[in-house]
Amino acid sequence: MIDDTTVERALAGKGFLPADGAVRTAANLIAAGRQWLQRDAPKYNPAWSDGRVRLALDQQIMTEAGIDVGGVDGVEGVMTQYGWEQFQNKERRGRAAAGLPRTSPAFCKQSDAAKFYGAPGTNHTTITPPYRLFYGDSPVRSMTINAKCAQSALRAMQAILDHYGADRIHTLGLDRYGGCYNNRVMRGGTKLSMHAYACAIDWDPARNPLRADHRTAVFAKPEYAAFLDAWEAEGWTSLGRARDFDWMHVQAADL
Ligand SMILES: [Zn+2]
């Protein structure tokens, strides 16, 4: 569900609630929402229950945000569920772009990876990236990744495709895949790498070598900011941005 504060803001923006921050109740939220639906949602019926109205408000907001939820009918279907996920991502991306902290880290801390992701080698799934990747010179058509971060990785790559387009992805080398699952310890350490849990991905390792810093790693250049933004918007951590080394590496776990 979209939180009440966001719904209130939308209603205030439409003039159905005062914009002065007056104390609001669930009842006047619904009453204002009914006025909005009456005006803008063709399927709205005053006989709808308050619960149905509340859900329809989510659908109305998502529709206006450009997310196709299959119409505003106050009924939760798969398109509404998928819409919520997209809406959340949009909001997170907006927050990241505005330099605001993430609202809810989607993943675990690195130290809890075994509990969250399961033992190395388990809970794997296969995804097909939305654009073609290359491992060296070989095309990569699917990736093995932990199921808990698979959809998130797909969304990040879709956002990257939306932003850059396939041609620019190739020109910039954003399609240079460096691997995901690899049951090994961290370089120079004894703890397991996040790659062992299949929740980390390396990109363009040749031009972002382990010891390169922001002066030499290509991902530190401005034209790559949207690439790293897309991963961070999904709650992933870029070691380059966080620690200024291993710029090739993004992981679905906090440090
Ligand atoms: Zn890595």
Residues whose N, C-alpha, C, O or C-beta is under 5 A from the ligand:
A	BS01	ZN	A200 I201 D202 H249
